[in-house]
Amino acid sequence: MDMGVQGLNMGDTVAPAETLRLAELVEQLGYRSWWAAEHVVLPSPRVDPSPSEPDTNLLDPLINLSFVAAATSRLELGTGIVILPQRNPVVLAKQVASLDVLSSGRFTLGVGAGYLTQEMTAVGVPLADRGRRTDEYIDAMRALWHSPAPAYDGKYVSFSGVDAHPRPSNARIAVGGASDGALRRALVRGNAWIGVGTPEETAANLKRIRRLSAITERPESLGALEINVVATAALDASVVRQYEDLGVDQLIVFPSSVDMPLDEALAKLITLR
């Protein structure tokens, strides 16, 4: 099982020198990937289910990952996640292709439908139709990346008579979320799934994925669904082994959640594989 890091585009790690130092360290230690989260704005004052205080430093994930790409050569890069309904899919498709080129194909676009009403309202997107928007935006971006004559006609996005280059060499999409809609989206539209939880919660979600996969047609072009999980359990070697025994392909960890200096936490966590 591989390991990745999450949460280093926020809090006390956003300064340029610290980002460069941590990117080099994460790659040197043998982590597979670096994931950057997104919230354009946060509710102020904080209310559930907001994940952070409103004054939390949080860099745009694509800009953070572009910076990290320039400082590394092997480290895979991913958004964990971009709130897709809040993005213009045509513009985002160009950004993804650009980051794919500049990282030599190391980028994965992790997407989710979002859940914070205040954030959606601030960017002018209704919360109610976010699932359908997410599906359409994925399909529209893939048309721009793969079709010889890109065109798409949906309720929320429509274009024809256009083209966009360069085309990405990778264009992998990872779908986050644990609702039935998100799990179906991962099966139908995702190269990978991003879950969040303890080993017990992960086991329950993987059981639901297996149940849904029996009644959901997955395109052969997507290949096998890669299972990525953001760990929320306190980690030691036995807990990491539980995730691995469940069939998790990549465990994503928050080093800042470990009660020790960040560099020590990074060095310790990678040894638990």
N, C-alpha and C positions, 0 to 999 in steps of 0.2 A: 504494500500500500504506500502510495506517495503522500507527501505532506505539502501543504501550501500555507501561506500566511494571509491574514485579513486584518484590516483596521489600521494600517500604517499610513493612510492618507488622511488621518484625522488626529485631533488632540494635540499632543506635544511633539508630534513627529512630522509636522508639515513644512518646516523650514527647508530650503533647498540643500544646504550642506548635510543636514541630518537625513533627508530622503536619499541622497546619493550614498551616504555612508551605510545606511541600513540596506539599500538595494544590493550593494556590493557584498555585505555581510550575509544576507539571506541567500544569495547565489553561492557564495563560498561555502556556507554550511551544508548545502545540498538540498535545500528546499526545491520543490518542483515549480512553485508558482507564487505569484504576488497578486492579491485580489484587492480592488478598491471599491468602496461602497459609494452610494449616492443619496443625498437629500439636498435638493436645491434650497429649500427653506425648511425650518422646523417650527412647530407651534410655540408661541410665546405668550403666556408662560407655558411650561411643559405640562402636557396632559397625556394620559395613556391613550393610545399605545405608542406614543413618540419614543424613540430609542435613546434620545440624548437631550441634554439641556440646550436651549436655543442659542446659547453663546459658544457652543462647541465648534472648534475649527474643523472644517470638513472640505477638503479640496475636491474640485470636479474630478471624477475618476478618469476620464479620458486624458485630461491634461497631466494628472499625476502619472498615469501609465506611460504616456509619451516620454516624460522625464525619466522614468525608471528604465524604459526601453533603451535610452541612449547610454545608460550607465551599466548595462548588462549585456550578455551575449547568449546565455542559455536559459535564463529564467522565463518561464511562461507568464503571461500577463492576462488578467481577466477582470471584468467588471462584476462586482458581487454585491448588489446588482445595479444596472441602470433601470430606472423606472420608465419603462418604454412608452406608455401613453403620454408622458410629459414631453417627449422628444418628437421633433419633426423627422419622420423616417427617411425622407430623401436626404436631408442634411446629415443625419446620423449614418446612413449608408456610406456617404463619402468619408466621414470621419473614421469609420471602422476600416474602410479600405486603405486610407492613408496610414493608420496605425499599423495595420497588417504589413504594409510595405516597409515601413520604417523599422519594424521589429523583426523583419524577415519571417513572417508567418507565425509569430509567437502569441498572437492575441486571440482570446475567446470573448465574445460578447455575451455576458450574463445579463438576463433580462427578468424583470418581474412586472406585475400589473400595478403595484402600489397599494397603499392602504391608509395614508394620512389625508383625511378630508381637507385640512387646512392647506396642505402643500398642493394638492390637486387644484383647489379653488384659486390659489395664488397664481398658478400658471394657466388658468382658464380651461381646465379639463374636468368634465363631470366624473365623479367617482363611479357612478352607476354603470357606465358602458366601458369601463377600463379593460375588461377581459376581451371583448370583441375588438377594441382598438389594438390591443397587444397582438392578437392573432393576425389582423390585417397588416400591421406594421412589419411583423416578421416576414410575411409573404411578399409584401412590397419590396422590402430590402433585398430579399433573395432574388426577386425578379431583376433588380438593378445589378446584382452581383453576377448572375449566371445566365440570363437570357441574352441571346444575340440581338434581339430587338426589344429592349425593356418596355413593358407596359403593365399597368395594373388599374383595375376599375373596381373600387370598393366604396363603402359608405363614407369612410373617413379619409381615404387617400386615393388619388386618381392621377395617372399620368400616362402619356404615350408620346411617340415622336421625339424621344430624348435618349441620350446614352451618357454613361459616366465611366471614366477610366482614371486611374488604373483599377483593374478588377483585383479583389483580394485573392491570395493563393489559398487561404485557410477558410475564413468566413464561418467559423464554428460558433454555434449558438448554444448557450446553456440556459435552461429555464429554471427559475427559482420559484418556490412556493410549495405549499402542502395541501391546498384545496383540491378537490376532484378536478376542477377546471384547470388548475396549474399542472397537475400530474398528467392529465390528458394532453395538455399543450406540450409538455416535455416529450411524451411518447410520439406525438404526431409531427412536432416541429423542431424538437431539440436534439442536438448531438449529445447533450449531457443534461443531467438534473442536478440542481443545487438544493440540498435540504439543510435544515437547521435542527439540531436537537441532541439529546442524549442517545446512548445506544438503544434504550428501550423505545424512545420515540422514533428513532431511525428504523428499528425493526418493524414497527407498526406501519410506517410510511412505505417501506419496501414491500410489505405484504399488500398494501393497497395498490402499489404500482403493478405488482404481479397480477392482481385481480383485474385491474383496468386493461393491462396489456392483452389479456385473454379475449377482450371484446373490442379492442382498438387496433386498427390497421396501421402499422408503422411503416413508412416508406423505406425501402431497402437502401436508398441512397444515404440515409442518415447513419447507417451502421448500428452497432450495439450501443445502447444507452449507457453512457458513462455515469457512474454514481459518485457525486461529490457531496460531502457533508461538512457543514460548519459545526464544529464540536461545541456543545454548551456544558458538557460534563467536566468536572475536575479530572485532569488527565494524569494517569500514570501508565506504566507499561501494560498492566492488565486491562485497563479501560480502552487503551488504544487497540489492543488485541481484540476486544469485543467488536469495535467498529470494523476491523479487518475481517473477522470471522463472518460478519453480516454481508460481506461482499462489497464494502465501500472501496472504490478505486482511489480516492484521494480525500484525505482528512484535512480540513482547513481550520487553522487554529488562530486564536487571538492572543498573541504573546503578551499584550498589555494587560490581559486579565490575570496573569500569573503574578503572585506576590513576591517579586524579586526584580532587580534591574532588568531592563529590556534586553540587553545583550545576553545576559545570563539566561533569561527565559527562552530566547531563541535557540541558544546552544543546548539547553536542556531538553526542550520539546522535540527537537529533531532526533535525539537519541532514543526516544520512546517507541520508534517504529518497530 
